[in-house]
Amino acid sequence: MRTKNRMLLLGVGLSTASLLLTACGAGSSDNGGGGGEAEAGEFSFLTNVENTTIPTELETLAGDQCKTAADAMPLKVDTVPQTNLDQQLQLLAGQGALPVQFAAGNAPALTKELAASGNVLDLEATLTDLDVLDQVEPAAIDTIKALYGGFNVLPYQYNVEGIWYNKQLFADNGIEVPQTWDDFTAAAETLNTSGVTPLSASGEQGWPLTRLISGYLFSNLGKDALQKVADGEAKLTDPEYVEAAAAVADLGQKGYFGEGVGSIDYDTAINQFLNGKAGMLYMGSWVLANFNDEAANQIGTENIGFMPFPKVEGGAGIDNQYAANVGLPMAISQKAYNEQTGEWLKCITENYGSSALENQGSISGFKVNEEVDVDPLTQTVQETISSTDESVLWFEALFGTQATTASQTNAAPLVTGSISPEQFMETVQSALK
């Protein structure tokens, strides 16, 4: 089965209004309403209009595995444009009219506020009571807790990030899969010497470069490295933080991103990897759609491997480190929760993972309980998720809009040498204030 997902990357962080959205699958049940007080007995669901995958799968479940729950509490889907989501959620919360299930806000802070005011269901306690907590991948729960301060959203989407590499180029150049940062830089030097761009990245977007900075930080200082910055316990200008920026800047100074990295956009970076001109690509699992496009992929899926971020030797980080995100997750209204809602929630938790993977090639944070025939790369990602207990976030995950913009727009100047690592970190730190 070929992956049908088409992920639309609109920015890079859940901490801003620009975040990873899905724009895939069949049409949703758009009633044009955008919420309002739910009618009695309805499993009302408010989501962003751009996301059609989740409503489609819930409709599929309503007619199959979750038919009993749907007969007792029919599914009703309303949509609102992504740009209006936060305002709509705040309005409905103020009216006491949040639907049973709703898309989380553009920034984790809004969901935290709704949870603090008693509007968001505690999923850890609820799924434990329903005896289905073990049907959610531990890595997904870990990611949600890191972003939202608790398990209070459902992981209908789950993306892991790491380094994709060209197996044939590695074999031709005698390169073993890097385990450490030193191995990684040595592999990059070998590829560079052979005339291949070691690491394809979009300097125009910026975030593929800052992902490397946070990867180094988490591996060296531990998974709470950026939480300490958010809490004011550390600064990006501290020497150990500047070290991470310097390590990535060094990759650029050595030419490992190739020429013109500052003008390379997202699609071009992926195409460089898929036409064999680059040996490695840092990217999330949403890129599987590109990899399974036979017209675009000139190296073949059989020649693509996936590895975690290389460990900084002596660092305090976790082994097999993958950054992860949950797309735009969904919350359940605490005030609307009842026994019938519980039946829906239990059925979704037990069946969504297999249904979405089989029908749309969509990877979620729910466990896959049935054998699903998928392409090898999708299977690799699913196995990676299943075998991972902990994950990390990304550089801008806990930043506000100004700091996110400062980070991404200055990433290319950092690796091209236009600004120093110290200047880069100072610029972003200043934007955090």
Phi, psi and chi 1 to 4 in degrees:
 res  aa     phi    psi   chi1   chi2   chi3   chi4
   1 MET       -  133.9 -175.3 -166.5   70.9      -
   2 ARG   -90.0  142.5  -59.8 -139.8  173.1  -91.6
   3 THR   -62.4  130.2  -58.3      -      -      -
   4 LYS  -101.7   -7.3  -61.5  177.7 -177.3  177.1
   5 ASN   -65.2  144.6  -85.2   -0.8      -      -
   6 ARG  -131.3  102.5  -70.6  -63.1 -179.1  -91.9
   7 MET   -85.5  132.5  -55.3  -59.5  -66.8      -
   8 LEU  -107.3  113.2  175.7   62.0      -      -
   9 LEU   -89.9  105.3 -165.2   66.9      -      -
  10 LEU  -108.9   70.0  -57.7  177.8      -      -
  11 GLY   105.2 -161.8      -      -      -      -
  12 VAL  -144.0    2.6  -58.7      -      -      -
  13 GLY  -146.1  143.2      -      -      -      -
  14 LEU   -73.3   -8.1  -65.7  177.0      -      -
  15 SER   -85.1   -1.6   59.9      -      -      -
  16 THR  -129.0  173.0   70.3      -      -      -
  17 ALA   -71.6  -14.7      -      -      -      -
  18 SER   -93.8  107.1  -56.4      -      -      -
  19 LEU  -142.8  176.8   46.5   81.3      -      -
  20 LEU   -74.0  117.3 -171.0   67.7      -      -
  21 LEU  -113.5  158.4  -58.0  175.8      -      -
  22 THR  -100.9  143.3   52.4      -      -      -
  23 ALA  -138.1   68.1      -      -      -      -
  24 CYS  -144.0  168.0   45.4      -      -      -
  25 GLY    81.9 -167.5      -      -      -      -
  26 ALA   -82.7  179.5      -      -      -      -
  27 GLY   -70.6  157.3      -      -      -      -
  28 SER   -99.7  169.6   68.7      -      -      -
  29 SER   -83.7   77.7  -60.2      -      -      -
  30 ASP   -83.9  107.1 -177.0    1.6      -      -
  31 ASN   -92.3   -1.1  -64.4  -67.9      -      -
  32 GLY    72.6    5.1      -      -      -      -
  33 GLY   -85.5  -45.6      -      -      -      -
  34 GLY    77.2   29.8      -      -      -      -
  35 GLY   113.6 -150.2      -      -      -      -
  36 GLY   105.8  172.2      -      -      -      -
  37 GLU   -65.7  127.5 -172.4  169.6   -2.3      -
  38 ALA   -71.3  141.0      -      -      -      -
  39 GLU   -71.1  151.4  -64.3 -179.6   13.6      -
  40 ALA   -59.1  134.8      -      -      -      -
  41 GLY    83.6    4.7      -      -      -      -
  42 GLU   -98.4  141.2  -74.6 -178.2  -23.1      -
  43 PHE   -90.1   79.4 -172.0   68.6      -      -
  44 SER   -75.8  141.8   51.1      -      -      -
  45 PHE  -141.1  117.9  175.9   30.9      -      -
  46 LEU  -106.8  122.8  173.2   63.8      -      -
  47 THR  -138.4  168.5 -174.4      -      -      -
  48 ASN   -72.8  142.2   56.1  -52.6      -      -
  49 VAL   -63.1  -26.0   68.8      -      -      -
  50 GLU   -69.8  -19.7  -64.6   88.6  -11.7      -
  51 ASN   -97.7  106.8 -171.3  -23.6      -      -
  52 THR  -106.2  -14.8   58.8      -      -      -
  53 THR   -63.2  -50.0  -59.1      -      -      -
  54 ILE   -66.8  -49.3  -61.7  172.2      -      -
  55 PRO   -57.4  -39.6  -26.2   36.1      -      -
  56 THR   -61.5  -43.7  -62.7      -      -      -
  57 GLU   -69.9  -35.3  -76.4  -51.0  -53.1      -
  58 LEU   -66.2  -36.9  -69.3 -178.7      -      -
  59 GLU   -65.8  -37.9  -71.1  165.0   -3.7      -
  60 THR   -63.5  -45.7  -62.0      -      -      -
  61 LEU   -63.9  -35.9  -70.3  175.5      -      -
  62 ALA   -62.8  -28.0      -      -      -      -
  63 GLY   -96.0    1.1      -      -      -      -
  64 ASP  -135.5 -103.1 -167.0   -3.2      -      -
  65 GLN   -61.0  -31.9  -64.2   98.9  -41.2      -
  66 CYS  -104.8   24.2  -60.7      -      -      -
  67 LYS   -61.8  -38.9 -170.3  174.9 -172.3  -55.1
  68 THR   -61.8  -44.7  -60.4      -      -      -
  69 ALA   -65.4  -39.9      -      -      -      -
  70 ALA   -70.6  -33.6      -      -      -      -
  71 ASP   -65.2  -37.8  -73.7  -15.2      -      -
  72 ALA   -78.9  -29.7      -      -      -      -
  73 MET  -145.7   87.6 -167.2  179.2 -161.7      -
  74 PRO   -59.7  143.1  -23.3   34.8      -      -
  75 LEU   -75.3  132.5  173.5   67.9      -      -
  76 LYS  -133.3  116.8  179.0  178.8 -177.7  -68.5
  77 VAL  -104.8  128.1  179.9      -      -      -
  78 ASP  -119.7  150.9  -76.0  -52.9      -      -
  79 THR  -128.6  156.6   59.3      -      -      -
  80 VAL  -143.6  145.1   63.4      -      -      -
  81 PRO   -57.3  144.6  -25.7   35.7      -      -
  82 GLN   -52.9  -39.1  176.3   70.6   34.8      -
  83 THR   -68.1  -19.6   52.8      -      -      -
  84 ASN  -101.3    0.5  -63.1  -17.4      -      -
  85 LEU   -61.8  -51.0  178.6   60.5      -      -
  86 ASP   -59.1  -45.9  -75.1    8.3      -      -
  87 GLN   -61.5  -40.6 -178.8 -178.9    9.9      -
  88 GLN   -67.0  -41.0 -173.6   72.0    2.4      -
  89 LEU   -63.7  -42.6  -69.9  176.4      -      -
  90 GLN   -64.5  -39.7  -69.6  167.5  -29.3      -
  91 LEU   -63.8  -48.3  174.8   64.0      -      -
  92 LEU   -66.6  -38.4  -66.4  174.6      -      -
  93 ALA   -62.9  -40.9      -      -      -      -
  94 GLY   -64.7  -28.8      -      -      -      -
  95 GLN   -89.4   -4.0  -62.7  172.0  -18.7      -
  96 GLY    66.9   31.8      -      -      -      -
  97 ALA  -125.0   27.4      -      -      -      -
  98 LEU   -63.2  141.0  -77.9  168.4      -      -
  99 PRO   -68.7  173.6   24.7  -33.2      -      -
 100 VAL   -59.4  -44.6  174.0      -      -      -
 101 GLN  -128.9  140.9 -176.7  174.5 -143.0      -
 102 PHE  -150.7  149.9   52.4   90.7      -      -
 103 ALA   -65.4  134.2      -      -      -      -
 104 ALA   -64.2  158.3      -      -      -      -
 105 GLY   -66.5  169.9      -      -      -      -
 106 ASN   -64.5  -25.4  -72.4  -45.2      -      -
 107 ALA  -123.4  142.4      -      -      -      -
 108 PRO   -54.9  -27.3  -27.5   36.1      -      -
 109 ALA   -58.7  -36.8      -      -      -      -
 110 LEU   -66.8  -42.9  176.8   55.4      -      -
 111 THR   -64.3  -38.0  -58.2      -      -      -
 112 LYS   -62.3  -40.1  -69.7  178.5 -178.8  178.6
 113 GLU   -65.1  -42.9  -69.5  172.9    8.5      -
 114 LEU   -65.8  -36.2  -68.2  174.9      -      -
 115 ALA   -66.9  -41.7      -      -      -      -
 116 ALA   -64.7  -27.2      -      -      -      -
 117 SER   -92.9   10.5   59.5      -      -      -
 118 GLY    80.6   22.1      -      -      -      -
 119 ASN  -101.5   -5.9  -76.3  -67.3      -      -
 120 VAL  -122.2  131.6  176.1      -      -      -
 121 LEU   -72.7  137.7 -173.2   67.3      -      -
 122 ASP   -76.5  103.3 -179.9  -15.9      -      -
 123 LEU   -74.9  -29.6  -69.2  170.9      -      -
 124 GLU   -62.8  -47.1 -174.6  154.7   19.0      -
 125 ALA   -68.4  -41.7      -      -      -      -
 126 THR   -68.1  -46.8  -55.9      -      -      -
 127 LEU   -68.1  -28.0  -64.8 -176.0      -      -
 128 THR   -66.0  -45.0  -62.5      -      -      -
 129 ASP   -62.2  -35.0  -71.0  -17.3      -      -
 130 LEU   -82.5   -2.9  -65.8  172.5      -      -
 131 ASP    61.8   38.4 -162.4   27.6      -      -
 132 VAL  -132.5   12.9  -69.6      -      -      -
 133 LEU   -59.4  -31.7 -177.8   63.7      -      -
 134 ASP   -72.9   -2.2   61.9  -12.1      -      -
 135 GLN   -91.5    3.5  -62.5  -55.9  -60.3      -
 136 VAL  -109.8  134.0 -175.8      -      -      -
 137 GLU   -62.3  131.9  -64.0  -71.8    0.9      -
 138 PRO   -55.4  -37.1  -28.1   36.6      -      -
 139 ALA   -64.0  -35.9      -      -      -      -
 140 ALA   -67.3  -42.0      -      -      -      -
 141 ILE   -62.7  -41.6  -64.2  175.7      -      -
 142 ASP   -61.2  -42.8 -173.2   65.5      -      -
 143 THR   -64.9  -44.3  -59.0      -      -      -
 144 ILE   -62.3  -44.0  -69.3  168.4      -      -
 145 LYS   -63.2  -38.3  -73.4 -177.0  174.7 -179.9
 146 ALA   -65.4  -34.9      -      -      -      -
 147 LEU   -84.5  -39.3  -81.8  169.2      -      -
 148 TYR  -113.4   -2.4  -65.5   92.3      -      -
 149 GLY    80.4    2.8      -      -      -      -
 150 GLY  -179.9  167.8      -      -      -      -
 151 PHE   -85.8   86.5 -176.8   18.4      -      -
 152 ASN  -130.0   13.7   48.9   22.3      -      -
 153 VAL  -137.6  154.7  -66.3      -      -      -
 154 LEU   -93.2  135.8  -67.5  170.1      -      -
 155 PRO   -88.3   68.3   33.4  -34.8      -      -
 156 TYR   -63.6  -24.9  -76.1  109.0      -      -
 157 GLN  -126.8  146.1  -59.0  148.1    4.7      -
 158 TYR  -149.2  121.6 -167.4   64.5      -      -
 159 ASN  -118.5  129.6  -59.0  -62.4      -      -
 160 VAL  -105.2  149.0  -69.8      -      -      -
 161 GLU  -119.9  143.7  -58.6  176.3   11.5      -
 162 GLY  -168.7 -160.5      -      -      -      -
 163 ILE  -108.4  118.5  -62.5  172.9      -      -
 164 TRP   -88.6  140.6  -56.7   87.8      -      -
 165 TYR  -137.6  155.2   62.6   94.3      -      -
 166 ASN   -86.5  107.1 -173.9  -43.7      -      -
 167 LYS   -59.8  -39.9  -68.2 -179.5  179.5  179.4
 168 GLN   -67.1  -42.9 -171.8   60.5   56.5      -
 169 LEU   -64.5  -38.2  -75.1  176.6      -      -
 170 PHE   -62.6  -45.9  -89.9   37.9      -      -
 171 ALA   -65.1  -42.8      -      -      -      -
 172 ASP   -62.6  -28.3  -69.4  -14.3      -      -
 173 ASN  -106.8   10.7  -71.1  -80.7      -      -
 174 GLY    64.8   33.8      -      -      -      -
 175 ILE   -98.1  125.4  -59.8  171.3      -      -
 176 GLU   -83.8  153.5  -61.8  -71.2  -23.7      -
 177 VAL   -59.1  120.5  177.2      -      -      -
 178 PRO   -60.9  135.7  -22.7   34.9      -      -
 179 GLN  -104.1  -29.6  -57.8  -63.5  -46.6      -
 180 THR  -123.0  167.7   68.0      -      -      -
 181 TRP   -61.2  -38.6 -177.8  -99.1      -      -
 182 ASP   -63.9  -40.4  -71.6  -17.7      -      -
 183 ASP   -61.6  -40.8  -67.0  -19.3      -      -
 184 PHE   -63.4  -47.6  174.2   66.6      -      -
 185 THR   -68.6  -32.7   56.1      -      -      -
 186 ALA   -66.7  -40.7      -      -      -      -
 187 ALA   -63.8  -40.5      -      -      -      -
 188 ALA   -62.1  -40.9      -      -      -      -
 189 GLU   -65.1  -40.3  176.8   58.0   28.7      -
 190 THR   -63.1  -45.6  -60.8      -      -      -
 191 LEU   -63.8  -41.3  -70.3  169.0      -      -
 192 ASN   -62.0  -41.9 -163.4   45.3      -      -
 193 THR   -64.2  -32.1  -59.5      -      -      -
 194 SER   -81.1   -2.8   71.0      -      -      -
 195 GLY    93.5   11.4      -      -      -      -
 196 VAL  -105.9  138.2  174.1      -      -      -
 197 THR   -65.0  120.8  -62.5      -      -      -
 198 PRO   -63.4  -44.4  -25.1   36.5      -      -
 199 LEU  -138.6  113.0 -168.4   63.3      -      -
 200 SER   -82.6  133.0 -176.5      -      -      -
 201 ALA  -154.9  149.6      -      -      -      -
 202 SER   -92.6  106.5  169.2      -      -      -
 203 GLY   -75.3  -23.4      -      -      -      -
 204 GLU   -65.4  -42.7 -175.9  174.5  -68.7      -
 205 GLN   -76.3  -36.2  -92.3   67.9   46.3      -
 206 GLY    86.5  -41.8      -      -      -      -
 207 TRP   -64.7  -29.6   60.5  -97.3      -      -
 208 PRO   -63.0  -23.2  -26.1   38.0      -      -
 209 LEU   -83.8  -42.0  -60.3  171.3      -      -
 210 THR   -70.5  -22.9   62.7      -      -      -
 211 ARG   -59.3  -35.3 -105.6   31.6  175.4 -149.1
 212 LEU   -69.8  -35.0  -59.4  176.2      -      -
 213 ILE   -64.5  -48.3  -62.7  174.3      -      -
 214 SER   -67.5  -35.3   54.7      -      -      -
 215 GLY   -59.4  -43.3      -      -      -      -
 216 TYR   -65.3  -43.0 -170.6  101.1      -      -
 217 LEU   -60.3  -49.1  -81.2  172.8      -      -
 218 PHE   -64.4  -39.0  -68.9  133.4      -      -
 219 SER   -69.5  -37.2 -176.3      -      -      -
 220 ASN   -82.2  -45.0 -169.8   36.3      -      -
 221 LEU  -103.3  -14.6  -56.4 -179.7      -      -
 222 GLY   110.3  162.2      -      -      -      -
 223 LYS   -68.7  -12.0   61.6 -179.5  -64.2 -176.9
 224 ASP   -97.3   13.2   60.8  -12.8      -      -
 225 ALA   -55.9  -45.1      -      -      -      -
 226 LEU   -86.9  -20.4  -70.8  171.3      -      -
 227 GLN   -65.8  -36.4 -175.6   63.4   55.5      -
 228 LYS   -63.4  -36.0  -71.2 -179.2  178.0  178.6
 229 VAL   -67.7  -43.6  173.3      -      -      -
 230 ALA   -62.8  -33.8      -      -      -      -
 231 ASP   -85.0   -3.4  -66.7  -18.8      -      -
 232 GLY    80.8   11.0      -      -      -      -
 233 GLU   -84.7  -15.1  -61.6  174.6    8.6      -
 234 ALA  -149.3  164.8      -      -      -      -
 235 LYS  -126.7  151.1  -67.3 -176.1  176.6 -179.3
 236 LEU   -64.4  -19.8  -65.2  173.8      -      -
 237 THR   -85.6   -3.1   50.7      -      -      -
 238 ASP   -64.3  145.7  -67.5  -17.6      -      -
 239 PRO   -52.2  -40.8  -26.7   34.8      -      -
 240 GLU   -70.2  -22.8   60.4  -89.9   28.8      -
 241 TYR   -82.5  -40.6  -73.7   80.1      -      -
 242 VAL   -61.9  -31.2  173.5      -      -      -
 243 GLU   -56.6  -39.6  177.2 -173.8  -31.4      -
 244 ALA   -65.3  -44.7      -      -      -      -
 245 ALA   -63.0  -37.6      -      -      -      -
 246 ALA   -66.9  -36.6      -      -      -      -
 247 ALA   -64.4  -40.3      -      -      -      -
 248 VAL   -74.7  -37.7  175.6      -      -      -
 249 ALA   -59.9  -35.7      -      -      -      -
 250 ASP   -64.3  -35.3 -173.4   58.4      -      -
 251 LEU   -60.4  -41.0  -61.1  178.1      -      -
 252 GLY   -69.0  -41.0      -      -      -      -
 253 GLN   -62.7  -29.4  -69.0  170.1    7.6      -
 254 LYS   -86.8    1.5  -67.9  179.6  177.1  176.6
 255 GLY    80.7   18.1      -      -      -      -
 256 TYR   -74.9  -12.9  -66.1  163.7      -      -
 257 PHE   -96.8    1.9  -64.2  111.4      -      -
 258 GLY    80.4 -171.5      -      -      -      -
 259 GLU   -88.1  146.6  -64.1 -178.1    2.5      -
 260 GLY    65.5   32.2      -      -      -      -
 261 VAL   -59.0  -31.0   61.5      -      -      -
 262 GLY   -66.1  -21.9      -      -      -      -
 263 SER  -106.0    2.6   59.9      -      -      -
 264 ILE   -81.5  126.0  -66.3  176.2      -      -
 265 ASP   -93.1  179.5   63.0   17.0      -      -
 266 TYR   -57.5  -51.9  176.5   79.8      -      -
 267 ASP   -64.7  -38.9  -70.0  -26.9      -      -
 268 THR   -64.5  -40.3  -60.0      -      -      -
 269 ALA   -61.1  -43.3      -      -      -      -
 270 ILE   -67.5  -41.0  -66.8  174.2      -      -
 271 ASN   -64.9  -35.3  -71.0  -23.3      -      -
 272 GLN   -59.2  -39.0  -77.7 -175.5  -18.7      -
 273 PHE   -71.7  -42.7  178.6   72.9      -      -
 274 LEU   -75.7  -16.0  -69.3  179.5      -      -
 275 ASN   -99.8    9.2   62.5   24.9      -      -
 276 GLY    83.9    9.0      -      -      -      -
 277 LYS   -87.6   -9.7  -66.2 -178.3  179.2  179.0
 278 ALA  -131.1  141.8      -      -      -      -
 279 GLY   -85.6  -27.4      -      -      -      -
 280 MET  -140.0  157.5  -66.4 -179.3  -77.0      -
 281 LEU  -149.6  119.6  172.2   74.1      -      -
 282 TYR   -83.4  123.0 -176.7  100.6      -      -
 283 MET  -165.2  161.3 -167.3   58.7   60.9      -
 284 GLY   -87.7  172.2      -      -      -      -
 285 SER   -68.9  -10.3   51.9      -      -      -
 286 TRP   -63.2  -17.7   58.0   82.0      -      -
 287 VAL   -72.5   -6.9   78.8      -      -      -
 288 LEU   -57.2  -33.0  -71.5  171.1      -      -
 289 ALA   -59.9  -40.8      -      -      -      -
 290 ASN   -67.8  -42.2  -59.0   83.2      -      -
 291 PHE   -63.4  -32.6  -68.9  172.2      -      -
 292 ASN   -89.9    8.0  -75.2  -69.4      -      -
 293 ASP   -88.4  104.3 -177.4  -18.7      -      -
 294 GLU   -61.7  -31.2  -66.5 -178.0   -4.9      -
 295 ALA   -70.0  -34.9      -      -      -      -
 296 ALA   -86.8  -34.2      -      -      -      -
 297 ASN   -86.2  100.7 -172.9   -9.4      -      -
 298 GLN   -90.9   -9.2  -61.0  178.1   31.9      -
 299 ILE   -99.0  -13.5   62.6  175.7      -      -
 300 GLY    85.9  138.8      -      -      -      -
 301 THR   -62.8  -27.0   55.9      -      -      -
 302 GLU   -67.0  -16.0   69.3  -81.8    5.1      -
 303 ASN  -102.6   13.7  -77.6  -40.3      -      -
 304 ILE  -110.2  126.4  -61.4  176.8      -      -
 305 GLY  -116.0  167.6      -      -      -      -
 306 PHE  -136.1  130.6 -174.1   54.7      -      -
 307 MET  -137.3  156.0   66.4 -179.4 -176.8      -
 308 PRO   -73.3  171.0   28.6  -36.2      -      -
 309 PHE   -63.8  133.2 -165.8   87.0      -      -
 310 PRO   -63.6  140.4   23.7  -34.0      -      -
 311 LYS   -75.2  133.4 -173.7   71.7 -177.0  -71.9
 312 VAL   -78.6  116.4  176.4      -      -      -
 313 GLU   -59.2  132.6  -69.2 -172.3  -89.5      -
 314 GLY    82.0   -1.2      -      -      -      -
 315 GLY   -76.2  164.6      -      -      -      -
 316 ALA   -93.1    3.2      -      -      -      -
 317 GLY   -75.4  174.5      -      -      -      -
 318 ILE   -82.1  154.0   58.6  178.1      -      -
 319 ASP   -76.3  157.9  -67.1  -30.3      -      -
 320 ASN    49.1   57.8  -64.5  -44.2      -      -
 321 GLN   -81.3  119.7  174.5 -179.2  -65.2      -
 322 TYR  -122.2  132.6  -66.0   94.7      -      -
 323 ALA   -78.3  153.7      -      -      -      -
 324 ALA  -149.6  156.4      -      -      -      -
 325 ASN  -144.9  162.8   69.0   68.6      -      -
 326 VAL  -113.8   29.2  -73.8      -      -      -
 327 GLY    57.3 -135.7      -      -      -      -
 328 LEU  -105.3   99.1 -178.6   63.6      -      -
 329 PRO   -79.4  174.1   30.3  -34.4      -      -
 330 MET  -120.1  140.4  -52.5  -66.9  156.7      -
 331 ALA  -110.0  159.1      -      -      -      -
 332 ILE  -110.8  135.2  -59.1  -69.5      -      -
 333 SER   -70.3  124.8  169.0      -      -      -
 334 GLN   -66.0  -37.8  178.9  175.2  -46.4      -
 335 LYS   -71.9  -25.7  -64.1  177.4  179.9  178.6
 336 ALA   -94.5   -2.6      -      -      -      -
 337 TYR   -73.0  133.8 -175.6   77.8      -      -
 338 ASN  -150.3 -171.9   56.4   29.5      -      -
 339 GLU   -62.3  -40.5 -175.1  175.7  -14.0      -
 340 GLN   -67.2  -39.4  -69.8  178.0  -38.4      -
 341 THR   -61.3  -39.1  -53.7      -      -      -
 342 GLY   -59.8  -37.3      -      -      -      -
 343 GLU   -65.7  -41.1  -70.8  -59.1  -47.6      -
 344 TRP   -62.1  -48.0 -104.4  112.3      -      -
 345 LEU   -62.1  -41.8 -175.7   55.9      -      -
 346 LYS   -63.6  -44.2 -179.2  176.3 -178.2  179.3
 347 CYS   -65.2  -41.9 -174.2      -      -      -
 348 ILE   -60.5  -47.3  -71.1  169.5      -      -
 349 THR   -61.0  -35.7  -54.9      -      -      -
 350 GLU   -82.1  -24.1  -68.8  177.0  -36.1      -
 351 ASN  -121.9  -20.2  -64.8  -75.1      -      -
 352 TYR   -62.3  -40.8 -170.5   90.6      -      -
 353 GLY   -55.5  -47.8      -      -      -      -
 354 SER   -71.3  -41.8  -59.5      -      -      -
 355 SER   -63.3  -46.8  178.4      -      -      -
 356 ALA   -67.3  -37.7      -      -      -      -
 357 LEU   -68.2  -41.6 -173.8   61.5      -      -
 358 GLU   -71.8  -43.8  179.9  175.0   12.9      -
 359 ASN   -82.7  -32.5  -63.9  -33.2      -      -
 360 GLN  -132.3    3.1  -57.0 -162.6   51.9      -
 361 GLY    64.2   25.7      -      -      -      -
 362 SER   -95.6  125.3  175.7      -      -      -
 363 ILE   -90.2  131.2  -63.0  173.5      -      -
 364 SER  -121.3 -177.7   73.0      -      -      -
 365 GLY   -94.5    6.8      -      -      -      -
 366 PHE   -90.9  149.5  -63.0  107.0      -      -
 367 LYS   -70.3  148.3  -70.6 -171.1  175.6  178.1
 368 VAL   -94.8  110.5  176.0      -      -      -
 369 ASN   -98.8   -2.5  -66.6  -43.1      -      -
 370 GLU  -126.4  153.2  -62.2  177.5    5.2      -
 371 GLU   -71.2  123.8 -174.3  173.3  -20.6      -
 372 VAL  -123.1  131.2  178.9      -      -      -
 373 ASP   -84.3  104.9 -176.6   20.0      -      -
 374 VAL  -126.6  168.3  -64.0      -      -      -
 375 ASP   -68.8  157.0   61.6   86.8      -      -
 376 PRO   -57.4  -37.4  -27.3   36.5      -      -
 377 LEU   -69.4  -40.2  -74.9  178.8      -      -
 378 THR   -63.1  -39.3  -59.2      -      -      -
 379 GLN   -62.5  -39.4 -177.3   65.9   31.4      -
 380 THR   -60.6  -45.0  -65.6      -      -      -
 381 VAL   -65.0  -42.8  171.0      -      -      -
 382 GLN   -62.0  -40.3 -171.4   63.4   49.9      -
 383 GLU   -67.6  -36.4  -69.9  172.6   -6.3      -
 384 THR   -61.7  -45.1  -63.9      -      -      -
 385 ILE   -62.7  -43.9  -67.9  171.7      -      -
 386 SER   -66.2  -27.7  -62.4      -      -      -
 387 SER   -96.6    4.4   62.4      -      -      -
 388 THR  -108.2  129.9  -58.8      -      -      -
 389 ASP  -100.5  -29.3  -67.3  -33.5      -      -
 390 GLU  -125.9  150.0  -68.1 -177.3  -84.2      -
 391 SER  -138.4  171.8   62.2      -      -      -
 392 VAL  -122.4  169.7  -63.5      -      -      -
 393 LEU   -93.4 -149.2  -61.4  177.7      -      -
 394 TRP  -136.1  174.3   58.2   98.4      -      -
 395 PHE   -56.2  -47.9 -165.4   57.5      -      -
 396 GLU   -93.6    5.5  -62.8   90.6   -1.8      -
 397 ALA   -55.2  -36.9      -      -      -      -
 398 LEU  -106.5   11.3  -56.6  176.7      -      -
 399 PHE   -88.5  158.0  -66.8  175.6      -      -
 400 GLY   -84.2 -177.8      -      -      -      -
 401 THR   -62.3  -43.9  -57.1      -      -      -
 402 GLN   -64.5  -43.8  -73.3 -174.5  -35.1      -
 403 ALA   -68.7  -36.3      -      -      -      -
 404 THR   -61.9  -46.0  -63.7      -      -      -
 405 THR   -63.0  -43.8  -60.2      -      -      -
 406 ALA   -61.2  -39.5      -      -      -      -
 407 SER   -65.8  -51.1  169.3      -      -      -
 408 GLN   -71.3  -37.5  -66.2  162.9   13.7      -
 409 THR   -74.8  -20.0   56.0      -      -      -
 410 ASN  -102.7    1.7  -74.5  -75.1      -      -
 411 ALA   -66.5  -46.5      -      -      -      -
 412 ALA   -63.2  -46.0      -      -      -      -
 413 PRO   -57.4  -31.4  -29.1   37.5      -      -
 414 LEU   -63.8  -48.2  171.2   68.7      -      -
 415 VAL   -80.7  -16.0  -60.0      -      -      -
 416 THR   -93.5   -5.0   57.5      -      -      -
 417 GLY    89.3    6.9      -      -      -      -
 418 SER   -69.7  -31.1  -63.4      -      -      -
 419 ILE  -130.6  156.6   61.9  173.5      -      -
 420 SER   -86.1  162.3   69.5      -      -      -
 421 PRO   -55.8  -39.3  -27.8   36.7      -      -
 422 GLU   -63.2  -43.3  -68.3   80.4    6.3      -
 423 GLN   -65.4  -40.1  -70.7  172.1  -40.4      -
 424 PHE   -60.5  -51.1  173.9   82.1      -      -
 425 MET   -66.3  -34.5  -71.1  -56.9 -144.3      -
 426 GLU   -66.6  -40.4  173.3   59.9   38.3      -
 427 THR   -61.7  -46.0  -61.0      -      -      -
 428 VAL   -69.7  -41.7 -178.9      -      -      -
 429 GLN   -60.8  -41.4  179.6   65.3   43.8      -
 430 SER   -62.4  -35.3  -63.7      -      -      -
 431 ALA   -73.7  -15.5      -      -      -      -
 432 LEU   -76.7  -20.3  -72.9  172.1      -      -
 433 LYS   -71.9      -  -62.2  176.0 -178.1  178.5
